[in-house]
Amino acid sequence: MVKAPSSLKAHITRLEMTAPPKASLPVPINIQTAIMRAPDIPLPFYRYLYRQVGARWQWVDRLRMGDEDLAKTLHDKRNNISVLYVNGAPAGFYEYFVEDEDTIELSHFGLFERALGLGIGKWFLLQSLYAIWTLNPKRVTTTTNNLDHPRALQLYQMFGFSPVSTGSGIVRPLSDKELLELCKKDW
């Protein structure tokens, strides 16, 4: 019998920004980048993006969702997904959810492992925030935790987010059986 992976304790930080970022960063050099909205994203492609970005950081919630629930979430008109391409291949994505006319949540943001270290993380986060602020919210929120990239909290704060609350939670990593089922589902 295969033992299920141990649960992990997460220290969660909720953040908020109430003004657009003041930073300005040039487009990265020596690489070609494009950011494209994906309004009707296919579920297998979304799972691919989510897994590529989140595997190291224990992103599991969306991978455990069934097709119907995931499609309902992703294709909700208040949900927006944009994909980062580097040299013609997917390299990351961001997702935001318009909670109401005042609040937009940056619900997911990240780079594929192969894109880490290329010098595009700050630029990509700034582009995502610029896109969100064009909708004129009063605040933008996001959440991170200690299982995320070690510099995630620092990066969010660098661009104007401030912590508003903390908490804790339990993350249950995907089991081998769940990973196998995901592979079967998307083939």
N, C-alpha and C positions, 0 to 999 in steps of 0.2 A: 504494500500500500504506500502510495506517495504522500509524503507529509506536506500539508499546506504551508506556504510561506508565513513567517511570523508577521504579526501586525506591527506597524510602526506608529510611534506617537509623533504627531505633528504640532509644532507651535505655530499658530496661525496669526498673521498680521493683516488687518484690514486697513486699507489706505484710501485717501481721498485727495483730489486736487480741485481747487476752486477757480483757477485761472489757467489759460493756455500756457504752454511752456514758452519761456523766453529764449531758449537755446536755439542755435542755428548750426547745422552741421552740413558740410559738403557731401555730395554724392560720393560714395567710395570709389577710389580709383583702381585701375587695373583689373576690374571685374565688371561684368555687365549685370545690372539688376533691373528687375521689373516687379511691381506690386500690382496684382490683379484681383479685383473683387470676384467672388465665386458665389453668386446668389442662388444658384441651383446645384450646389455641390453634391456630387454622388456620394452616397454613404461610404463605399469602399475607399474612395479618395480621401474623405475626411478622416476615416479611421487611420489611414496611412499617415497623414499629416500629424494627427494627434499622437500616434505611437512613436513616430520619428522624433518629434519634439519632446514628448513627455516620458519616454521609457526610462531615462536616467533619473527623472524627478518623481517617479511613482504617480504619474497621471493615470488614473484607472476608471474614474467615474463614467466618462462617455463610452469607454470600451465595454462596460458592463451593460449599457443600455441596449434594449432590443431595437430592431430596425424601425418599428413603428414609432416608438418614443423618441429615438434619435432623429428620425426624419421630421417629426413634429417640432422638435427643438430647433434643429438647424434651419428649417424652412419657414419658421415663424418670421413674419415681415419685420419684427423688431430686432431680429438677430442678423448680424453682418459678419461675413468671413472674407478676409483678404489673404492671398497667398504671395509669399516672397519667392521670386525665382532668381537664382544666381547662375550666370552663364548657361541659361536655358533650362535648368532643372529646379524643382521645388527645393527650397532651403529653409522654410519657416512659414509661420502664419500668425495672424492675430484675429481675434474674434471679439466683437463687442455686442452688448445687448442694451437696447434703449428701454430702460425701466419705466420712465415717464418723461415728460417734457423737460424736467429739471436734472435727471440723473441718467448717466450712461455708465455701464459697467464694462471695463476692459476685462472680459472673462477669461481669455486665453491669449498668451503671447509667448513666442519662443522661436528658437532656431534649431534646425537639425544639428546633430553633433558635428557633421562635416563643415558646417558654416561657422562654428565657434572658432574664434581666433582670427577671423578674416577682417575684423574691424568694422563690422556692419551692425552689430547689436544695438549700439546707441542710436545710430542713424535710423534703423528700422523701427525702434520704439518711438522715436521722434515723429516719423512718418505716420505711425498708427495714431499717435496723439493729435497730430495736425488733422487727420481725417475725422476723428471723433469731435474735435472742437469746432469743425465747420458746421456742426449741427446745433451749436450754441447752447449746450447744457449749462446748468449752474454748477454742476460738479461731475467729476469723473471718478469712479471708484475702481479699485482692484483689490485682489487678495493674493498674498503669497505665504509661504511657510518655510520652515527650516529644511524641508526635503527638496526644495526648489534649488535653482542655481545659487551657489554661495554668494554671488553679488547681486541677486535679484532685488532684494530690499534696498540696497544702496543705490542701485540704478534707478529704481522708481523714485526714491527721494531726490536724487540728482536732478530729475526732470520736474519736480514740483509736487510730488505726492507727499502727504504727511500721514503718519499712523493715526488712526482714530480709535482702534480697539485691538485687543489681542485675545486669543483663546487657545484652546487645544482641541485636538481631534485625533482620531485613529484612522490610519490608512491601511487597508488590507491589500497587499500586493497581489497581482494576478497569479493564479496557480498555473502550473503547466497545462492542466486540463482546459482552463479558460483560454490560455494562449492558443492551444490547438484548435479549440472551437472558433476562435476569431479567424484563424487562418482558413479554416474550412468555409466559414461564412462568406468571406470576401473573394473566394475563387469562383 
